[in-house]
Amino acid sequence: MAFYLGKRGRDDLILFRLSTVPTKESHGHHYTAVIGPFKSKVGASYFARYGRNNPHIRTVDDAERLARADPLMEQSIVEESMTDEELAIALECDAQDQHEYSPKSTIPLPVAPIPWQSTITIQGETACLTGLKTN
């Protein structure tokens, strides 16, 4: 399946994946234009971020090549090679790290009983796997 960017507004690009070539009949009601096909999500994301009015990006192959050479795209390249399970674990670990290392609020907030609070179950610790193959 190829990746495409659907253009809605002036700066609004939506990433989607499709096994066939999008046509005006199939996607014209969603987008004003479609850019692609891109070989990878990394190339499409790079084009969406840096492609507008960039003279160095004239084709989707340019976007792919520049994305792979850009150190800022390293995380996306690593995520691309992960399985769905590995990616889910990595994102959960990242969220856990953000929670643990984010600055704590020093302003006490009033605690009011929340009606749905009793329905929340605590899952417990999540083991963050380290040493995952990244390339």
LINRAVEN-V759027 format. One record per backbone hydrogen bond with DSSP energy under -0.5 kcal/mol. NH is the residue of the N-H (numbers start at 1). CO is the residue of the C=O. Records with the same first field share a line. If there is no record, write none. Layout:
NH = CO ; CO
//
This chain:
2 = 18
3 = 38
4 = 16
5 = 35
6 = 4 ; 14
7 = 33
8 = 6 ; 12
13 = 11
14 = 6
16 = 4
18 = 2
27 = 23
28 = 24
30 = 27
31 = 27
32 = 7
33 = 7
35 = 5
37 = 3
38 = 3
44 = 40
45 = 41
46 = 42
47 = 43
48 = 44
49 = 45
50 = 46
51 = 47
54 = 51
55 = 53
57 = 54
58 = 56
63 = 59
64 = 60
65 = 61
66 = 62
67 = 63
68 = 64
69 = 65
70 = 66 ; 67
71 = 69
73 = 70
74 = 71
77 = 73
78 = 74
79 = 75
80 = 76
81 = 77 ; 78
82 = 79
87 = 83
88 = 84
89 = 85
90 = 86
91 = 87
92 = 88
93 = 89
94 = 90
95 = 91
96 = 92
97 = 93
98 = 94
99 = 95
100 = 96
101 = 97
102 = 98
108 = 106
112 = 110
115 = 113
117 = 114
119 = 116
120 = 117
127 = 125
129 = 127
//
